Amino acid sequence: MAAPTSANPEPVVSGGSALRSPAAHLRFWLVAGLGLALDLWSKHWAFHTLHQGGRRVVIKHVLEFQTMMNSGALFGVGSGMTTLFLLASLMALGLVLWMFASSSRRNWLLHVALGGILAGAAGNMYDRINVQLVELRSPSGHVRFYETKTSDDGKYLRLYEYPAETDNEPIQRPIAFEKELPPAAGHVRDFIKIPTKFWGDQELWPWVFNVADMLLVGGVGILAIRLWRDRGHTTPKAADPPPPAKA
């Protein structure tokens, strides 16, 4: 007689858990670390080289660098909802870590995808927390973004055009001017542009993005393809009909 089985057996990760595999950890954290470093370095380079509103053609009709501040999510969706996107980023980070811990140590493509998603979410979350800027519009409609600092004596408010590390002279106003300013908000730094204006002024792809967005989209794409393929391989076949009962 066969031994009875548990009604709710514990799941078994095929090939062993990635959580206990040094190779799986190396793949996952290496992709996440390198992706995050590339994203933050590229944003710093773009804004310190081109400054706000700068543009540089890399490959004509193929690739441009065009700096832009984004208070929304991926490709500028949901402008101004910084707190909501921070919470969503934290949930995404938790989900990525859980998926890695639940995966097989042999599933290297999944680890690469999760590492890219982790890097992309962390890169844009870093911007929303640390790049806190005030948006000002001139009478002509020109928009610029500033970091605000109070003078040492507390009498003046100084507005430094982002990035403040450059040689731009600050705008100085009496401290009471602070009440007239909109609240500072977290902004994501975007600078990669694909030109798609082939006729007239209509852009087929108007969005400007960054390395973090590319890592997020690439990681989610790989993850979706992987899950779709796994689902196809695990689709259960129809059960054979039982044999006819003997008389």
N, C-alpha and C positions, 0 to 999 in steps of 0.2 A: 504494500500500500504506500502511495506517495505521501510524503509529509505535508501537512496543511500549510498553506501560504498565507501571509498576512493580507488583510483586506486593503491596506494602504501601504504598500512597500515603499521604501525610501528610494528617490530617484538616484540612478547611478550615472555618473558622467563618463561617457565612452572615452577610453584612453587615459583616464585620470584627470583630476581637476587642474585647471590652469593656475589656480591659487597656490598650488604646491609645486609648480614647475618654474625653475629659474629661467629657462629659455622663453617661456610664455611671458613672464614678467619683463624680460629684456626687450622682447618685441614690442609689447604694449607701451612700456614707459619710455623706450627710446623714441618711438614714433611721436608720442605725446610731448616729450621734452623738446625734441628737435622742431616739431611743428609749432609749438608755442614760442620757442626762441626765434624762429624765422618770422612768425607773425609780428611779434613785438619789435624786432629789429627793423623789419621792412616799413612798419608804420612810422617809427622814429626817423628813419632815413628819408622817407617821402616828405614828411612835414617839415623837417629841418633843412631839406634841400629845395623843395618847391614852395614851401610855406602855404598859407591858405589860398585856395583858388588857383594854385599853380597847375600848369599843364606841360607835359612833355610827350612827344610822339616817339614811341619805341620802334614800332613797325607800322608803317603807314597803312591805314585801312584795316589793321589787324589788332594792334595793342597800343594803348596810351596810358600814361599816368596822369591822373587828375584828382587832386586832393579835395576832399569833401567831408564835412562833419555830419554824422548820422545819429539822430536821437532815437531812432527806431530799432527794429530787429534786422533780420536778414534782408538785404537789398532794400533797406529803408522802410519796411512795412511796420505800421504801428508807431508812428512818430510820437515821442513824448512819454511813452509808457515804460519808463526806465525801471521802476520798482517791479512791475509785473515781469519784465524780461529778466531781471536779476533772479527772481524766484524760479522762473522757468529754467534758467541756466543751472541753478543749484539742483533742481529736480533731474535735469538731464545728466549732470555729473554723477548723481547718485545712481541713476539707471545704468549708466555706462559701467560704473564700478561693479554693480550687481551682475550685469551680463558677463563681464570678464570673469568674476568669481564663479559663475555658474557654467562657464564654458569648458570644453575639453582642451587639454594642453596641446593637442595636435591641430587645433583649428586656428592656424596662424593667420589666415586671411581675415577672420573675424577680429583677431587681436589687433591687426593693423588698422582695420576700419574703426574699431573702438578707440584706439589711440588717436586717430585723426579727429574723431568727434570730440574727444576730451580736450585736445589742443585747441580746436576751434571754439568750443564753448568757453574755455578758460581765457582765451585771448580776447574775445569780445567782452567777457565779464570783467576782465581787468580794466578795459577802457571805461566801461560804465561806472566803475567805482572810482577810478583815479583821474579820468579826464573830465572834470567838473567845470563847465564853461557857461558863461552868460552870453546870450545871443542879443546883439544890438543891430538895429536897422537904421541906416542913415536916411535923411530926407529924400535922397535920390533912389532909395529902395535897396541899396547895397548892404548885404548882411555880412557881419564879421563876428568872430567868437573871441571872448576874452576870459582870462583868469583874473580874479579880483584879489587884491591884497590891501590891507590897511597899513598906513604909514606908522612908523615907530611911535610918533606922538599921539596917534589915534585921531588926528584931525582931518585926515584926507583918505580918500579911497583911490587906489591906483588900479587901473585896468590895463593889463598887459595882453597884447594880441597874441593868441596862441600860435606857435610855442613860445613861451615866455623866455626861454634860454637864448633867443636871438637878440640882436642889438636894437630891436624896436623900442623907442621911447614910450613909456606908459602915458595913458591919459589920466590926469589927476583932477579929481573933483572933491568938493567938501564932503565930509562923511555922510551928511544928510542925503546926498545923491543916491545912496544905497537903497533908500526906500522906493526910488523910482525905477529901479532895475528889476527885470524878471528874475525869478529864482534860478540859481545855477542848476544845471541838469547834466547827467552823464551822457557823454557822446562817444560813439564809436568812430574811429578814424578809418575812412575808406580812401582808396587811391587808384584802384585798378579799373580801367575802362576798356570795353570792347566796342570800337566804333561800328555802328550799324545804320548810319545815315547814308543810304544809297541813293535816295531821291528826295527832293524837297527838304523839309525840316523835320520830318517824322523819323524818330528813332525806333527801331525794332526792339532794341535792348537798351533802355535808357539808364539802367542802374549802374552805380559805381560800387565796387565791393573791395574786399581785402583778402589776405591769405587765410584768415580764420574762416571766412565764408566758404572759401574753396575747400578747406579741410572738412568742414561740416557737411557740405553737399557731397563731396567725394566719399566720406565715411558712411553717410546714410545711404548713398547709392550702392556701395559695395555690400552694406548690411542687408539692404532690400533684395538685391540679387541673390545673396547667399541664402536668405530665408526662403525665397521663392524656389530656389533649387532644392533646398532641404525638404520643403513641403512636397515637391514633386516626387522625390525619392521615397518619402514615407507615406504616400497615399495608400491606404489599405485596399487590397483587392477584394472583390466580392467573394463571400464564402461559398464553397461548393455545397450543393444541396445534400442533405443527409441521405444515406442509402435507404432504399425501401425496406420496411420491416418484413421479416420472414414470417411466413404463416406458421 
